[in-house]
């Protein structure tokens, strides 16, 4: 895998096609990367005594490294 953490990439396929972002995490064994602001999904967090109310957290999910291209 040629894409490393900290590289700037452009997305080649999927719903975020054409967007640019910085790689936050690379997983070479799975051939996946996490790009800042790309492939955002919402996850619900249950209420607890510490936080009080429940929350909806938006987090970046991994995409396949073949769907991204390194930008110089």
N, C-alpha and C positions, 0 to 999 in steps of 0.2 A: 504494500500500500504506500503510495507516494505522498499522500496528504498527512500532514502532521498538525499537532496542536499549535495554534497561533497563526496558521496560514489563512489567507483570504481566499474564499471560494465563490464560485457562481453556480447556482443550481441549474441542472440541465433537464430534469424531468420531475413530474409531480405537480401538485397544486401550487407550489412556490417557485415554479420555473421562471428563470430570469432574475431572481433576487440574489443579492450578494450578502455575505456575512463572514464572520470570523469563526474559525473552528475552536470550540471550547474544550472538546474532549474527543480523542481518537481511540477506537477500539480495534486494533489490527487483527486480533484473532477472530472477531465477528465480521470484519470488513465493514464497520459502521462508524459514522462520525456524528457528533452533535454540533450543530451550527447555531450561533446566537441569533435569535429572532426567527428561525426557520422551523417549520413543522411543529408549531405550538399547539399543545393539547391542554384541555382543562381537566383538573383532577379535584374531586371533592375531599375535604378533610373534615372528619367528624369533630363535633364539639367535645371539649374536655374541660376539666375544672381549671386548668391553667389558662387556656385561651378564651374560655367563655363560649363564644358563638362558633359555629362552623364556618369554614372558609372555602372559597373556590380558588385554587392555585393554578396559574398558567405556567406550564413548563415546556421546555424544548425537548422533543423526543428524537432519538437517533434516526438517521437516514442511511441508506446504503452509500458507500463511498463512490460507487460507480455512477451515481446520479449527481456528482459534484465535480467541478473542474477547478484546479488551482489557477488563481489569477496572479499575474506578475505584479 
